[in-house]
Amino acid sequence: MNANHNEPRVNRAAVLAGIIGAAMLGGWLYAPSDAAPPAAPNATGERYFAFVRSMEGTAPDGNVKQDAADALVVDAELGHLFDYYLAGLGETSLESVRAEAERELARRLRPAAAAQARRLLASYIDYKRALASVEKALRPSGNLAKDARARHEGMLALRRQYFSPQESAGLFGDADAYAQDTIARLEIDSDLRLSAAERARKVAELDARLPDTLREQRDAPLRIVRLEEQVAQRRAQGADDNDIYRLRAAALDSNAAARMADVDREEAAWQRRMQSYLAERKQLLAHAGGADAEQSLRNAHFSPEEQRRLGAYE
């Protein structure tokens, strides 16, 4: 069975956590790449999304909008749209990413707001690229909380070169609040001077100040873990795919349930490929197949990227 090298192995846990919007402390770092060919049309000749192949069939993130005076609303949704297109780096060029994002902004916004959004997109790209220099300048201290605080303060200082205070608050305010809460918890956990009671009190104070939206983001990965434990139990009891879909839709929503079903199918396909490969490899080794034959077998089943993950299975 030949591998479909256009569909690399996915990180199941990361995908599932991302489905319900788990926030992460960190930033995107620019990495240039050669352009890849556009996605091929489907059987009817229609291109659902011809930006990059991995995004075919998807819709851009970010509910960007303008106010009654046609001024751009600068908020996290605008950053989501920027990040959606920047995720295409690695499959196409930065120029293509920027052009596609600007076309989408022009489609959604009136001219004045679109012009403001294009300016912010340019600043956003420059800022993200400059983050690489911030990362290189950091010297790990061995203290996770201290390093996280230094990294975040470096990001905040860098933003002042690219955004006004209002723009920075709109684009990054929610992420900053989450990061600050995460860092504060790391500092409490790493402070050896605190007794168990003092540590518990400080954590409780953080919990009490945590807005509902941030609490939802913080608890999102745990919700996924608990939901998937229920899924495993239901499958063990004989539940079919429709039962699992209804369980997930009730816990999350129908879109998330559908996306998780896609992850299930990808995981099942991967396991089938892996079992087929391991069976053929066992036969090959039993007949003293050489290194070249073993590599040919790997090539027949997996892309070069996937082959880097084979060690744990072999």
N, C-alpha and C positions, 0 to 999 in steps of 0.2 A: 504494500500500500504506500503510495507516494504522499509526502507531506504537501499540504498547501502552504507554500512559503510566504504567501501574502497575508496569512493569518497566524502571527506568532503567538506562542504560548502566553497567556495572561496570568497576572498575579491575582488569584481569586479573592484573597482577603482584601487586597487594596481596592479592587473593583467594587466589591460589596460594600465596603465602608464608604467609598465615594458616592455610591448611589443615593445615600441620604444626606450627602453634604457634610461629611466630617471635615472640620477645619484642620489645617496643619500649620505648624510653626515653620516658616521657611520662605524662600523666594525662588522664582524662576531665574535661571542663569542662561544668558544667550550663548548658543553654540551654532556657528555657521555650518551650512551643509550645501551640497550640490542639489540642484532641483531634481525632483522626481517627476515622471510623466503623470498627467492627470488621470483621475479615475476613469475607468472604462464605462460606457453606457450599459444599462441593463438590457434584458432581452427585447424590450420594446424600443430601445434606442434613446430612452429618457435618462438624463443625468440628474440624479437626486441631489448630488452635491459634488461638483467636479474640482474642488479646491485641492485636497490631497486624498489619496486612496483610503487611508484609515478612517476618514470622516465621511465617506460616502454614505448617504442615507441619513445623515444627522442634520440638525438645525443649529445655528449659532446660539451660544448661551448669551444671557444678559438682556434684561428688559430695559433697554435704553430709552430715554424719553426726554422731552422738553417741557418747560412750564408754559403758562398761558401767554407769556411775553416772548415765546420762542427761544428762550435761553436754555442751554443744555443743563439737565439735572446731573450733577457729578456725584455719583454714588458707587457702591460696590458693584451694582449691575453693569456699569460701564466697564469696570475692571474685568468682570467675568467675560464680557465680549472680547476685550483685548486679549485675555489669556486664552480664549478659545482659538483664536487665530494664531497666536504665538505658539500654541501647541503643535502647529503644523511644521515648525522648524525641525529639520531632520528628514523631511520628505520634500520640501521645496525651499526656495530661497527667501531671505528676509524681504526682498523687494516684492515678491509675490504675496507674502503674508500681509504686508502693509497695503498693497493694492486691493486685495480681497476684503480686508477689514474696512478700508475707506469706501469701497462700493457698498458694503452692508450698511455703514453709517449713513451714506447718502440715501439709501433706500428707506431707512427707518425714520430719518430726521429731516426737518425742514432746513433750508440752506444755512441759516445763521447758526443753528445748533450743530449741524454737521461740520461746519468750519471749525467751531470750537472743539468738537470731538476729534477732528483730525490733528489739531494742534496738540491736544492732550495725548493722543496716540503716539505722536513723535516724541514727546517728553517721556512717555511711559517706556518706549523702546530704549531710549537713551539711558533712562534710569535703570532698567533691568540689566542692560549691558554693563553699566558701571558697577553693579553689585559684585561682579567678578573681582574687581579690584579690592572691594571691601573684604571679600572672603580671603583673598590672598594676603591681605595685611594683618589678618587676625592670627594670633599666636595662641594655640590651645594651652590652657593652664592646667588641665586635668580636672578642673571643677566644672561640671556640666552646667550648673546654674550660673556661675560667673561667665562662662563662655557664651551662654545663651543671652545673657544680659548685654554683654559687649557687642554681640552680633546685632541684636535688635537696636541698640543705641546707634550703632554704625549705620544701620538702615535709615533710622529717623534723621540722622544728620545729613545723609546723602539726599534724602527726599527734598530737603530745603533748597537744594540747588536746582531742582526740576519742577517743583510744584509750589503753589501758594498754600498757606495754612488751610484755607477752605477746600482747595482741591485735594490736598493730602488727607484731610479728615474725611472727605466724601469717598475717596477711592479706597482708603486703607483703615478707616476708623474701626470697623468691626473686627478686621484681622488683628489690628493692634491691641484691641481690648482683650481678645482671646490670647494673644501672645503674652501680654502683661500678666494675665491671670496664670498662664502656664509657668512663666518664669518665677512668679511669686511662690507658687507651689513647689517648684524645684528648690528655691532658696530655703523654704521652710524645711523641706525634707533633708537637705544637706547640712543644716545648721546643727552641729553636734552639741551645742551649748543648751539646746532646748530639751526640756523633759518631755516625756510622752504626753503629759497633760497639756503643757504649753503648746506643743505641736498640734494637738487636736483642737485646741482653742483657736489658734491662728487659722487652721484650715476651715473651721466652722465660720470664722469671720469672713473668709474669702467666699465661702458658699453663700452666705447671707447677702453679699454684695453682688453676686453674679446675676446679670440680667437673664431673663428667660431664654432669649435667643442664644446666648452663649452657653447656657446650661444644656440646651438642646444639641448644640454642636459638640460639646464635650462628651455628652452621653451617647452620641450617635454610634460610635463603634461598638459600644457595649450592647446597644439595642440590636445591632446586627448579629453579634455573637449569640445573644439570647434567642433571637428569632431563628437563627440557623440551627441551634440546639433543638428547638421545637420541630423544625423541618426534618431533622435527622430522626427524631422520635416518631413523627408521623409516617415517614417513609418506612421505618422499621415495622410499623403497624399495618403497612400495605397501602398507604396513600399514593394516589397517582399524581401525574403532573397537574391536572386540573385542581385537585385538592390542595396541592402546594401553592398554586397560583392564588387561590382564594385566601389561604392563610396569610400569605405575604401581602396581598392587596388590602386585607383587613388591618394588618399591622402598619402598613406604609401607605401605598396608593397603587392604583392599577399600572401606572407607568413604571414605577419602581419594581413592581412584581414582574412585569414583562421583561425588564432589563435583567433582573436576576435570573429569570428563566433562560435568557440568552447565555448568561454566564454558566448556568448548569449544563447547557448543551455543549458549550465550548470545553468545559471540564470533562464531560463524558467523551467527547471526541478525542481529547488529549489522552485520556486513560486508554481508550481503544488503540490509539497509535502506539502508546508506550508498551502495552501488553504484547502487541504484534511484534514490535521491535525486539523486546526482551526474549520472546520465544524464538525468533529467528537468530538472535545473537547467541542464545544458548546452544542451538544446533550448530552454528558456525564454529563456536569454540570447542564443541565436542568432536568436531572433525578437523581440529587443529588448523582452523583458518588463520591466515596471517593478518598482520596489522593493516595491510592495504585492503584486504577483504572486509575487515571490520569497519574501516573508515568508509568504504563504499556503501556498506549497509547503513551507516549513520546518515550519509548523504541522501540515501533513498528515502529516508523517513523524516529527516529534520533539516531545517535551515541552519546556517552557521550560528546564528544567535541562539537557537534552541539547543544546539549541541553543547553549548557552554553549561547547560543545566543538567546534562545527562549523568554527571558523576554520581550524584546522590542516588539515582535510580539504578545505575549499573553496579 
